[in-house]
């Protein structure tokens, strides 16, 4: 019995990311004020729901929301989407017919608002997206990770990003904050309003330091998949140096979806450390190698990582791979890289065209 009791704490660590994988499945669903809401694929967190008002934090460039109002609910609803694409518009329909939509104020480029007329008892489908989101077209985005204790200075990075009008969004590979507290995440989101483009994130190991993990309430899923202009994007929660089996099962489906398309995969802790002399990879080298092999067999075009506070360009079983932990966290000693981000140029017909290092310091 004494041995069994001693082993119980270890048993709880067999799947350290299981709880987060289960929380992912709850993101985007809510009921209140006479409205039932479901964000497809959990690509937005419901930040507020009361009679006549729904607020979302978007974590992808395109959001599809299903909403059903009761007979007692208000007919007009205000929808606010924070962390939205600056050119996003709202389209709404129910029973095959369009719904009335009025555009509201946009205090900063990434906060959008609308009023929409919902028909009681009918399921409405609301789509928040740029007009060109389904058109296969070459575009550029930012790869960034590891802000952590440099949160007060992150505005310098956003200012540098804002200088390039061709960048569409930031693809963030974890460690937004130092310890993942609610206050730090809220500060991160407040400072993000200095950016003219939204930031779509997965979490890092620093977001796992708090027992209640407010990341899911404030930001959204740790693992997710979305498409934009013909390119597939997948983000995986590797905050514990592993991928939970539930997430791996979802990944199999996402890889199949993107098999014949350009596919970018991001995560915080890399499966394999290109240097191999530090704690910069998965806890299990076998698991890391297996994941890399799976990505290669599925024809993934680009892998993006954080965690290591420097810049590395290498290859994962033939897949171009980059570690870019230049968000401001304490850099590797003497590497001379400093704060930076990557500007990634992708074409849905031709693949990854260019990955450029952009220095901020």
ZICORBEL-V735478 format. One line per field, one symbol per residue. ss: DSSP state (H for helix, E for strand, C for the rest). psi: psi as a letter, one per 30 degrees, with the letter a starting at -180 (. if undefined). burial: + if it has 9 or more other C-alpha atoms within 8 Angstrom, else -. A space follows every 10 residues. Layout:
ss=???
psi=???
burial=???
//
This chain:
ss=CHHHHHHHHH HCCCCCCHHH HHHHCCCCEE EECCEEEEEH HHCEEEEEEE CCEEEEEECC CCEEEEEEEC CCCCCEEEEE EECCCCCEEE EEEECCEECC EEECCCCCCC EEEEEEECCC CCEEEEEEEE CCCCCCCCEE EEEECCCHHH HHHCHHHHHH HHCCCCEEEE EEECCCCCCC CHHHHHHHHH HHHHCCCCEE EECCHHHHCC CCCCHHHHCC CCCEEEEECC EEEEEECCCC CCCCHHHHHH HHHHHHHCCC CEEEEEECCC CCCCCCCCCC CCCCHHHHHH HHHHHHHCCC CEEEECCCCC EEEEEECCEE EEEECCCCCC CCCCCCCCCE EEEEEEECCC EEEEEEEEEC C
psi=eeeeeefeee efgeifgeee eeeeffkgkl klggkkkjkk ghgkkjfkjl jgkkkkjkgl fkkkkkkkkl fflkekkkkk jlhlkfgklk kklkhgkllk kkkaljelfg jkklkkjkkk fkkkjkkjll fgffjkkklk lkklliebfg efgffeeeee effjffkelk jkhlielegg leeeeeeeee ffffkfllkk lllafffgfk efifeeeeeb lfklkllkhf kkkkkkjhfg hlkkeeeeee eeeeeeegeg lkkkklldkk ekkfegglih alejeeeeee eeeeeeffgk fkkklbekia kkkakjhfkk kkkihgfflj lkkgfgeakl lkjkjkkfff ajekjkkjke .
burial=---------- -----+++-- +-++--++++ ++++++++++ -++++++-++ ++++++++++ ++++++++++ --+-++++++ ++++++-+++ ++++----+- +----+--++ ++++++++++ -+++++++++ --+--+-+++ ++++++++++ +--++-++++ ++----++++ ++++++++++ +--+++-+-- +++-++++++ ++++++++++ --++++++++ ++++++++++ ++++++++++ ++++--++-- ---++--++- ++++++++++ +++------+ ++--+-+++- +++-++-+++ ++++++++++ +----+--++ +++++++++- +-----++++ ++++++++-- +++-+---++ -
//
